[in-house]
């Protein structure tokens, strides 16, 4: 009698247990923003990227990766079965963010339309940029912090700049002060990660700036652990092998000038409280500072560029906290020696690079890069900005950002470093 009851109980409990197991699994792995067709089969072949051949330098997937591919492929829809409202030519509107005259002057917006220029041989340019990066990453005589660590050694919180678009198989590492606002807008349109009255945005410039930089808007690598648990690193590696990975960079010193102008010449409450007040106290000997940025600006209390450089060079700075992303080195944001980027764009050639990249990604019929965002902080300004910075400080600053200069092919600013 007891055996019969146990048998009947087991017949009831086993299906319930299996259902619960499926629910738990799907909650951890089969969540939104995960489409197999882009996760494991590149929508456009790696051969489309100059210098990259399908299968080149790719090791065979480990058993666990094969298992994940097969397991997830049985549950997720293929590319052709997913309806996309964006699979049509998008007409770009004339809308643009509203900016004040002061912000216009400091940030340097230029919303005029520029014709696509094909003066540069983009294919050869990409091959050269990738060659330079890979050679210095492999050069044992050129060292910098974190260079030798593996991808597995990178903490999750340092992967928060890698934005993933599973719809098109794209990974973008954003670098603040390198047109990242508009590239984030592009990623939002492609991934359909943000809706306007229930409809995905189609024109990048329609997306409000405050939504663009909201961390909840983007799927980034650092969110994988919470979503995929112990499979997260394996999934990252699969996506890194299969997806097209790109970043945009900029002359490191010019990027610093741009960061200083936008964060300390404009009234920014957060940056005033977090950074300006300590800088003014430490390097300008100010006490009893106003609590608000508007009061400080009204009293003529502003951080000088010299204060900012001292802050960067002060060994106490990073003992307190890592550099803010707006002046953190690119090699620390995007890990170029651990991640094999397929495309390296530069702000100095933004128009040409952006147009070429969208063609390679096969999304140029869906959108255009927003009419040329041009920050007027030009490299020709370096002499003026650094004129009052002592030579010893300039040399220390170069050492701090040397890896970014070398890895991305920017010439050493000899005129700033010598007498």
Secondary structure as GFF3:
##gff-version 3
##sequence-region A 1 419
A	DSSP	alpha_helix	2	29	.	.	.	ID=ss1
A	DSSP	alpha_helix	36	39	.	.	.	ID=ss2
A	DSSP	three_ten_helix	46	48	.	.	.	ID=ss3
A	DSSP	alpha_helix	63	73	.	.	.	ID=ss4
A	DSSP	three_ten_helix	79	81	.	.	.	ID=ss5
A	DSSP	alpha_helix	101	103	.	.	.	ID=ss6
A	DSSP	pi_helix	104	108	.	.	.	ID=ss7
A	DSSP	alpha_helix	122	138	.	.	.	ID=ss8
A	DSSP	three_ten_helix	151	153	.	.	.	ID=ss9
A	DSSP	three_ten_helix	156	159	.	.	.	ID=ss10
A	DSSP	beta_strand	162	165	.	.	.	ID=ss11
A	DSSP	beta_strand	170	173	.	.	.	ID=ss12
A	DSSP	alpha_helix	180	191	.	.	.	ID=ss13
A	DSSP	beta_strand	195	196	.	.	.	ID=ss14
A	DSSP	beta_strand	199	200	.	.	.	ID=ss15
A	DSSP	three_ten_helix	204	206	.	.	.	ID=ss16
A	DSSP	alpha_helix	209	212	.	.	.	ID=ss17
A	DSSP	three_ten_helix	215	217	.	.	.	ID=ss18
A	DSSP	three_ten_helix	221	223	.	.	.	ID=ss19
A	DSSP	alpha_helix	224	228	.	.	.	ID=ss20
A	DSSP	three_ten_helix	229	231	.	.	.	ID=ss21
A	DSSP	alpha_helix	232	242	.	.	.	ID=ss22
A	DSSP	beta_strand	244	249	.	.	.	ID=ss23
A	DSSP	alpha_helix	252	264	.	.	.	ID=ss24
A	DSSP	alpha_helix	269	271	.	.	.	ID=ss25
A	DSSP	pi_helix	272	276	.	.	.	ID=ss26
A	DSSP	alpha_helix	277	283	.	.	.	ID=ss27
A	DSSP	alpha_helix	293	298	.	.	.	ID=ss28
A	DSSP	alpha_helix	305	313	.	.	.	ID=ss29
A	DSSP	alpha_helix	317	320	.	.	.	ID=ss30
A	DSSP	alpha_helix	330	334	.	.	.	ID=ss31
A	DSSP	beta_strand	343	346	.	.	.	ID=ss32
A	DSSP	three_ten_helix	347	349	.	.	.	ID=ss33
A	DSSP	alpha_helix	350	360	.	.	.	ID=ss34
A	DSSP	three_ten_helix	379	381	.	.	.	ID=ss35
A	DSSP	alpha_helix	382	385	.	.	.	ID=ss36
A	DSSP	alpha_helix	391	407	.	.	.	ID=ss37
A	DSSP	alpha_helix	414	417	.	.	.	ID=ss38
###
